[in-house]
Amino acid sequence: MSVSRLPAVVLLSILVQLVLANACSPADRSALLSFKAALTEPYLGIFSSWSGDNCCNQWYGISCDPTTNRVTDISLRGESEDPIFEKAGRSGYMTGTISKSICSLDQLTTLVIADWKAISGDIPACITSLPKLRILDLIGNKLSGEIPADIGNLNRLRVLNLADNAISGSIPGSIVNLASLMHLDLSNNQLCGELPEDIGNLKMMSRALLSKNQLTGSIPCSVANIYRLADLDLSMNRISGSIPAQLGSMPVLSTLYLDSNQITGEIPAGILSNTGINIVNLSHNGLSGYLPDVFHSKTYFAAIDLSYNNLRGSIPKSLSKAMYVGHLDLSHNHLCGVIPNGIPFDHLDASSFADNDCRI
């Protein structure tokens, strides 16, 4: 019998079954609606598409697994090139809190609620129970409270971005269990306490950005065990102690920002002789001793800033052998002698060497 000869009731039944087969889970839909109810987005109307029974069909920012029709991604960014933002001529703004209902979405791999400026409240602790979560990006809100203590349970997490919020407390010790973590950004919060001593367990991490907090203690030597680490930013904290010499032997480290802390001791020679490191900022600390005379023909720095320390002695003559130094600031130290001749110095002005009272 051809399809055209099937009774209307049978055709309707088949159609209903097809629709239901492609509809999202009722439990997932309910969780999303509870999540939506806790938020207010007054300008763009991004939640206007969140209607109907099928949350897998054109609900803004929602993606589902095509096989199971379970919600896998929530991607809501307040800074975006999406036409909805271009049409409104403004960035996003949202108030409210992140509902615990989000934790019912147990197939979630991506949770991005970023740059909405005014979402407040705590990060739901139950987020750490989402077994498949790979990306947690909550940057640019007004979230407070502490990082969930069991954050280390998210053993598939690759990106943890909580920057630009008002999160307080210490960094949970369990964070060192995130064996898959590649990108960590906790900058511009109110975090205190010390860095976990065994942070070096995060061997997959390529970026560790923790600037603009209130972190104390010293830099753990284990950081040097993160052999894939390219960018380390601990600037604008209250970190003390000396710079671990092991940082100078890290194979892919490219940028090192330790400025505006309370770091003392001498500059490890390896940091300035490592040909992979491109930017070094150690300014506004209490570093002492002499500048390591370790520069050579392969030395290539986009920037070296050692200003506002207690460095003494002369500027190393080997620095004139460098292939390139784009920016050099040695001001506000106790350096002596003449400025060497050479290409790295030709484009620098006097401010790079200002306020040095000679101490040998």
C-alpha positions in Angstrom: 0.0 0.0 0.0 1.4 3.4 -0.9 1.7 6.2 1.6 -1.0 8.2 -0.1 -3.5 5.4 0.6 -2.8 5.1 4.3 -5.7 6.3 6.5 -5.4 9.8 7.8 -5.2 8.6 11.4 -2.2 6.4 10.6 -0.4 9.2 8.8 -1.1 11.5 11.8 0.3 8.9 14.2 3.5 8.5 12.1 3.9 12.3 11.9 3.5 12.6 15.7 6.1 9.9 16.3 8.6 11.5 13.9 8.2 14.9 15.7 8.5 13.3 19.1 11.6 11.4 18.0 13.3 14.6 17.0 12.1 16.6 20.1 14.4 17.4 23.0 14.0 15.6 26.3 11.1 17.1 28.3 13.4 17.1 31.4 16.0 19.1 29.5 13.4 21.6 28.3 12.1 22.0 31.8 15.6 22.7 33.1 16.2 25.3 30.4 13.0 27.1 31.2 13.9 27.2 34.9 17.3 28.5 33.9 15.7 31.2 31.7 13.3 32.2 34.5 16.2 33.1 36.8 17.5 35.6 34.2 16.3 38.9 32.8 17.6 40.0 29.3 15.8 43.3 28.6 17.2 44.6 25.3 17.9 41.9 22.7 15.1 39.3 23.2 17.5 36.4 22.9 15.1 34.2 25.0 12.1 34.9 22.7 13.1 31.9 20.6 12.8 29.7 23.7 9.3 28.6 23.0 7.5 25.5 21.8 8.2 21.9 22.9 11.4 21.3 21.0 14.4 23.0 22.6 16.7 21.4 20.0 15.0 23.4 17.2 16.2 27.0 16.9 16.3 27.9 20.6 19.0 30.6 20.7 22.4 29.3 22.0 21.2 25.7 22.4 22.6 22.7 20.7 21.6 19.1 21.0 23.1 15.7 20.2 21.4 14.7 16.9 21.2 11.0 18.0 19.8 11.4 21.5 18.2 14.8 21.3 19.8 15.7 24.6 21.0 19.2 25.2 24.8 19.3 24.9 25.7 23.0 24.5 24.6 26.3 26.0 26.5 29.1 24.4 25.2 32.6 25.4 27.8 35.4 24.8 27.0 39.0 25.5 29.9 40.1 23.2 29.3 38.6 19.8 29.2 39.3 16.1 25.8 37.6 15.9 23.3 39.6 13.8 21.1 40.0 16.8 23.7 42.2 18.4 24.6 44.1 15.2 20.9 44.9 14.6 20.5 46.2 18.2 23.7 48.2 18.0 24.7 47.2 21.5 26.4 44.5 23.5 24.5 42.2 25.9 23.3 42.9 29.4 21.6 40.5 31.6 20.7 40.3 35.3 19.7 37.5 37.6 21.4 34.3 38.7 22.5 31.0 37.3 19.9 28.5 38.3 20.8 25.1 39.8 18.4 23.6 37.3 21.4 23.8 34.8 22.8 20.8 36.7 20.0 18.6 35.5 21.5 18.8 32.0 23.7 15.8 32.5 24.8 15.6 28.9 26.2 19.1 28.8 29.6 19.5 27.3 29.7 23.3 26.9 28.4 25.9 29.3 29.1 29.5 28.1 27.3 32.4 29.9 29.8 35.1 29.1 30.1 38.9 29.2 26.5 39.8 30.3 27.9 42.2 32.9 25.4 41.9 35.6 24.6 38.2 36.3 25.3 37.8 40.0 25.1 35.2 42.7 27.2 32.1 43.3 28.3 29.5 40.8 26.0 26.5 41.5 28.1 23.9 43.3 26.2 21.1 41.5 27.9 22.1 38.3 30.8 19.9 39.4 28.5 16.9 38.9 28.2 17.4 35.1 30.3 14.4 33.9 30.8 15.5 30.3 31.5 19.2 30.8 34.5 20.3 28.7 34.1 24.1 28.6 33.0 26.3 31.5 33.1 29.9 30.5 31.5 32.5 32.8 33.7 35.5 32.1 32.5 39.0 32.4 29.6 38.9 34.9 29.2 39.8 38.6 29.4 36.3 40.0 30.5 36.1 43.7 31.0 33.4 46.2 33.8 30.8 45.9 34.9 28.5 43.1 33.1 25.2 43.9 35.3 23.1 46.1 34.8 20.0 44.0 35.7 21.6 40.7 38.3 18.9 40.3 35.6 16.3 39.7 35.2 17.7 36.1 37.9 15.4 34.7 37.0 16.2 31.1 37.2 20.0 31.5 39.5 21.7 29.0 38.6 25.4 29.5 37.8 27.0 32.8 37.3 30.8 32.4 35.9 32.7 35.4 37.7 36.0 34.7 36.2 39.4 35.3 33.9 38.6 38.1 33.9 39.1 41.9 34.8 35.6 43.0 36.5 35.3 46.4 38.0 32.7 48.6 41.0 30.5 47.7 41.7 28.4 44.7 40.3 24.9 45.6 43.0 22.3 46.0 41.0 19.9 43.9 41.7 22.1 40.8 44.9 20.1 40.3 42.9 17.1 39.4 41.7 18.7 36.2 44.1 16.5 34.1 42.6 17.6 30.8 42.6 21.4 31.5 44.3 23.5 28.8 43.1 27.0 29.5 42.7 28.5 33.0 41.6 32.1 33.4 40.7 33.3 36.9 42.0 36.9 36.4 40.4 40.0 37.8 38.6 38.5 40.7 39.1 38.7 44.5 40.8 35.3 45.0 43.2 35.0 48.0 45.4 32.5 49.5 48.3 30.6 47.9 48.6 28.8 44.6 48.2 25.0 45.1 51.6 23.5 45.7 51.0 20.7 43.2 49.6 23.0 40.4 52.3 21.3 38.2 49.9 18.3 37.9 48.0 20.3 35.3 50.4 19.0 32.6 48.1 19.8 29.6 47.7 23.5 30.5 48.9 26.0 28.0 47.6 29.2 29.5 47.4 30.1 33.2 46.0 33.6 33.7 45.5 34.7 37.4 46.3 38.4 37.4 44.5 41.1 39.4 43.6 39.0 42.4 44.9 39.0 46.0 47.0 35.8 45.8 49.8 35.4 48.3 52.6 33.0 49.0 55.4 32.0 46.6 55.3 30.6 43.1 55.3 26.8 43.4 58.4 25.2 41.7 56.0 22.6 40.3 54.8 25.2 37.7 57.9 24.2 35.7 56.4 20.7 35.3 53.6 22.1 33.1 55.7 21.5 30.0 53.0 22.8 27.6 52.6 26.1 29.4 53.0 29.0 27.0 51.5 31.9 28.9 51.8 32.5 32.6 50.3 35.7 34.2 50.5 36.2 37.9 50.7 39.9 37.8 49.0 42.4 40.2 48.8 40.0 43.2 50.6 39.9 46.5 53.0 37.0 45.6 56.3 37.0 47.5 59.4 34.9 47.6 61.8 34.4 44.7 61.3 33.4 41.1 61.9 29.6 40.7 64.9 29.1 38.5 63.1 26.2 36.8 60.9 28.7 35.0 63.8 29.5 32.8 64.0 26.0 31.4 60.3 25.6 30.4 60.3 24.5 26.8 57.4 26.5 25.3 57.0 29.4 27.7 56.4 32.5 25.7 55.0 35.2 28.0 55.8 35.7 31.6 54.0 38.4 33.6 55.0 38.6 37.3 54.8 42.4 37.6 53.2 44.3 40.6 53.9 41.7 43.3 56.2 41.5 46.3 58.8 39.2 44.7 62.4 39.4 45.9 65.7 37.7 45.2 67.6 37.7 41.9 66.4 37.2 38.3 67.1 33.6 37.2 69.5 33.8 34.3 67.5 31.2 32.3 64.5 33.5 32.0 66.5 36.0 30.0 68.6 33.4 28.0 65.6 31.2 27.1 65.1 31.8 23.3 61.4 30.8 23.5 60.4 33.5 26.0 59.2 36.6 24.1 57.7 38.9 26.7 59.0 39.3 30.3 57.5 41.7 32.8 59.0 41.6 36.3 58.4 45.3 37.1 57.2 46.7 40.4 58.7 44.1 42.6 61.7 43.9 45.0 64.1 42.1 42.8 67.8 42.7 43.6 71.2 41.7 42.4 72.8 42.1 39.0 71.2 41.8 35.5 72.3 38.4 34.1 74.8 38.8 31.3 73.3 36.0 29.2 72.1 37.7 26.0 73.3 36.5 22.6 72.6 36.6 18.8 69.4 34.6 19.1 67.9 36.8 21.8 64.5 38.1 20.6 62.2 39.9 22.9 59.1 41.8 22.1 59.3 43.4 25.5 61.5 43.3 28.7 60.2 45.3 31.6 62.4 45.2 34.8 61.5 48.7 36.0 60.8 49.6 39.7 63.1 47.0 41.3 66.4 47.1 43.2 68.7 45.9 40.4 72.2 47.2 40.6 75.5 47.1 38.6 75.9 47.8 34.9 73.7 47.0 31.9 75.1 43.8 30.5 77.2 44.4 27.4 75.9 41.2 25.9 72.5 42.9 25.4 74.0 44.7 22.4 74.3 41.3 20.7 70.6 40.7 20.8 68.8 40.1 17.5 65.8 42.2 18.6 64.4 43.9 21.7 61.2 45.8 20.9 60.7 47.4 24.3 63.1 47.7 27.2 62.4 49.4 30.5 65.2 49.4 33.1 64.1 52.6 34.8 63.8 53.1 38.6 66.6 50.8 39.7 70.1 51.3 40.9 72.0 50.6 37.6 75.3 52.2 36.7 77.5 53.0 33.8 76.9 53.9 30.1 74.2 52.6 27.9 75.8 50.0 25.5 75.8 50.6 21.8 73.9 48.3 19.5 70.6 47.7 17.6 68.5 47.0 20.7 69.3 50.5 22.1 69.0 52.6 18.9 65.2 53.1 19.2 64.9 53.5 22.9 64.4 56.9 24.6 65.8 58.2 27.9 62.8 57.1 29.9 63.8 53.4 29.5 66.8 54.2 31.8 65.4 57.0 33.9 65.8 57.3 37.7 68.7 54.9 38.2 71.0 55.9 41.2 74.2 53.9 40.8 74.8 51.2 43.3 77.6 48.7 42.5 
